[in-house]
Amino acid sequence: MNLNDYQQQAMGFRLASADTMYALLNLSAEVGELHSLVAKSIRDGMKEQYSENVQKELGDIMWMLAAIAADYNMSLVDIAQKNLDKLTSRKANGTIQGEGDER
């Protein structure tokens, strides 16, 4: 499966009430759930289901990203490629580290 296939299939589960604002706000909530999971693993030690739970949270984050991208008529494949292009350019320019989008 490629990212665009995922995006198309994932949006088939989208409720009408899950608009752009929902996806944007819930993205933060899902990242928070991932943070909480990692924090608890630090506190309590790695549990047997840790990796599976991380994968589930990352999947929820991915769904939110797919929804936001769809709302802006963007494909996940295009987003991923532009990100790799940006990182490749930064590496070539010696600017992987640093601040600012335009480096």
MIKOLTI-780372 format. One record per atom (N, C-alpha, C, O): y, x, z; residue in three letters. Coordinates in steps of 0.1 Angstrom, whole numbers, plus 5000, padded with zeros to 4 digits. Example, Ala and Ser with C-alpha at 12.3 -4.5 7.8 and 13.67 -1.06 7.14 Angstrom:
MIKOLTI-780372
494351325078Ala/495551235078Ala/496751325078Ala/496751425085Ala/497851285071Ser/498951375071Ser/500051295079Ser/501151345080Ser/
//
This chain:
MIKOLTI-780372
498850085000Met/500050005000Met/501250095000Met/501350195007Met/502250054992Asn/503550134993Asn/504550055000Asn/504349935004Asn/505650115003Leu/506650045012Leu/507249915006Leu/507449825013Leu/507349914993Asn/507849784987Asn/506849674988Asn/507249554990Asn/505549704987Asp/504549604989Asp/504549555003Asp/504449435006Asp/504749655013Tyr/504849615027Tyr/506049515029Tyr/505849415035Tyr/507149555023Gln/508349475025Gln/508149335020Gln/508549235026Gln/507649325008Gln/507449195002Gln/506449105010Gln/506748995013Gln/505349165014Gln/504349095022Gln/504949055036Gln/504748945041Gln/505649155042Ala/506149125056Ala/507249015056Ala/507248935065Ala/507949005045Met/508948895045Met/508348765043Met/509048665045Met/507048755039Gly/506348635038Gly/506148565052Gly/505848455053Gly/506348645062Phe/506148595076Phe/507448565083Phe/507548515094Phe/508548575075Arg/509848565081Arg/510248415083Arg/510148335073Arg/510648375095Leu/511148245097Leu/512548225092Leu/513248325091Leu/512848105089Ala/514248075084Ala/515348115094Ala/516448155090Ala/514948105107Ser/515948135117Ser/516148285119Ser/517048325127Ser/515248365114Ala/515348515115Ala/516248565105Ala/515848645096Ala/517548535106Asp/518548585097Asp/518948725099Asp/518348795107Asp/519948775092Thr/520348915093Thr/520748955107Thr/520349065112Thr/521548875114Met/521948905127Met/520748915137Met/520749005145Met/519748825135Tyr/518548835143Tyr/517948965141Tyr/517549035151Tyr/517749005128Ala/517049135125Ala/517849255131Ala/517249345136Ala/519149255130Leu/519949365135Leu/519849375150Leu/519649485155Leu/519949265157Leu/519949265171Leu/518549295176Leu/518349365186Leu/517549235170Asn/516149255175Asn/515649395171Asn/514749445178Asn/516249465162Leu/515949605159Leu/516149685172Leu/515349765176Leu/517349665178Ser/517649735190Ser/516649705201Ser/516249785209Ser/516249575202Ala/515349535212Ala/513949595210Ala/513349645220Ala/513549605198Glu/512249675195Glu/512249825198Glu/511249875203Glu/513349885194Val/513550025198Val/513450045213Val/512950135218Val/514149955220Gly/514049955235Gly/512649935240Gly/512350005250Gly/511849855234Glu/510449845238Glu/509749975236Glu/508850005244Glu/509950045225Leu/509350175223Leu/509750275233Leu/508950345239Leu/511050275237His/511650355247His/510950325260His/510550425268His/510750205264Ser/510150165276Ser/508650215277Ser/508250255287Ser/507950195266Leu/506650245265Leu/506550395267Leu/505650435275Leu/507350465261Val/507350615263Val/507750655277Val/507150735283Val/508750585283Ala/509150605297Ala/507950575306Ala/507750655316Ala/507250475304Lys/506150435313Lys/505050545311Lys/504350565321Lys/504850595299Ser/503850695298Ser/504250825305Ser/503350895310Ser/505550855306Ile/505950965314Ile/505650945329Ile/505151035336Ile/506050825333Arg/505850785347Arg/504350785351Arg/503950835362Arg/503550715343Asp/502250685347Asp/501150775340Asp/499950765344Asp/501550855331Gly/500650935323Gly/500150855311Gly/500250735310Gly/499550925302Met/499050865290Met/497950765293Met/496950805299Met/498050645289Lys/496950555290Lys/496150545277Lys/496650585267Lys/494950495278Glu/494050485267Glu/494750415255Glu/494550455244Glu/495450305257Gln/496050225246Gln/497350275242Gln/498050205234Gln/497850385247Tyr/499250435244Tyr/499450445229Tyr/500450385224Tyr/498650515222Ser/498850535208Ser/498850405200Ser/499650385191Ser/497950315204Glu/497950185197Glu/499150105200Glu/499750045191Glu/499650115212Asn/500950035215Asn/502150095208Asn/503050025204Asn/502150225207Val/503250295200Val/503250245185Val/504250215179Val/502050245180Gln/501950195166Gln/502350055164Gln/503050025154Gln/502049965174Lys/502549825173Lys/504049815173Lys/504649745166Lys/504649895182Glu/506149895184Glu/506749945171Glu/507749895166Glu/506250055165Leu/506750105153Leu/506650005142Leu/507450005133Leu/505549935142Gly/505349825132Gly/506449715133Gly/506949665123Gly/506749685146Asp/507849585148Asp/509149635143Asp/509949565137Asp/509449765146Ile/510649825141Ile/510649825126Ile/511749805120Ile/509549855120Met/509449865105Met/509749725099Met/510449715089Met/509249615106Trp/509549485101Trp/511049455101Trp/511549395091Trp/511649485112Met/513149465113Met/513849545102Met/514749485096Met/513449665100Leu/514149745089Leu/513849675075Leu/514849675067Leu/512649635073Ala/512349565060Ala/513249445058Ala/513749415047Ala/513449365069Ala/514249245068Ala/515749275066Ala/516349215057Ala/516249375073Ile/517649415071Ile/517849465056Ile/518749425050Ile/516949545052Ala/517049595038Ala/516949485028Ala/517749485018Ala/516049385030Ala/515949275021Ala/517249195021Ala/517649145010Ala/517849175032Asp/519149105033Asp/520249175025Asp/521149105020Asp/520149305024Tyr/521149375016Tyr/520649415002Tyr/521149494995Tyr/519549344998Asn/518949364984Asn/518649514982Asn/518849564971Asn/518049574992Met/517549704991Met/516049714993Met/515449635001Met/515449804986Ser/513949824988Ser/513749944998Ser/514550034999Ser/512649935005Leu/512350045015Leu/512050175007Leu/512350275012Leu/511450154995Val/511150284987Val/512450354984Val/512550474985Val/513450274979Asp/514750334976Asp/515450394988Asp/516050504987Asp/515350334999Ile/515950385012Ile/515250515016Ile/515950615019Ile/513950515015Ala/513150635019Ala/513550745009Ala/513650865014Ala/513550714996Gln/513850824987Gln/515250884989Gln/515451004988Gln/516250794991Lys/517650844993Lys/517650935006Lys/518451035007Lys/516950895016Asn/516850975028Asn/516251115026Asn/516751215031Asn/515151115018Leu/514551245015Leu/515551325006Leu/515651455008Leu/516251264997Asp/517251334989Asp/518251394998Asp/518651514996Asp/518751325007Lys/519851365016Lys/519351485025Lys/520051585026Lys/518151475030Leu/517551585038Leu/517251705030Leu/517451815035Leu/516851685017Thr/516551805008Thr/517851875006Thr/517951995006Thr/518951805003Ser/520251865001Ser/520751935013Ser/521252045012Ser/520651875025Arg/521051945037Arg/520252065040Arg/520852165044Arg/518952065037Lys/518152185039Lys/518652295029Lys/518752415033Lys/518852255017Ala/519352355007Ala/520752415011Ala/520952535008Ala/521552335017Asn/522852375021Asn/522952445034Asn/523952485039Asn/521752445041Gly/521752495055Gly/522452415065Gly/522952465075Gly/522452275062Thr/523252185071Thr/522352085078Thr/522751975081Thr/521052115080Ile/520152025087Ile/520751995101Ile/520751885105Ile/521152095107Gln/521752085120Gln/523252055118Gln/523852095108Gln/523851995128Gly/525351965127Gly/525551825128Gly/524751745132Gly/526851785126Glu/527251645127Glu/527951595115Glu/528351675107Glu/527951465113Gly/528551405102Gly/527651375091Gly/526651445088Gly/527951265084Asp/527051215073Asp/527151305061Asp/526251325054Asp/528351345058Glu/528651425046Glu/528651575049Glu/529651635050Glu/527451625049Arg/527351775051Arg/526351825042Arg/526051955042Arg/
//
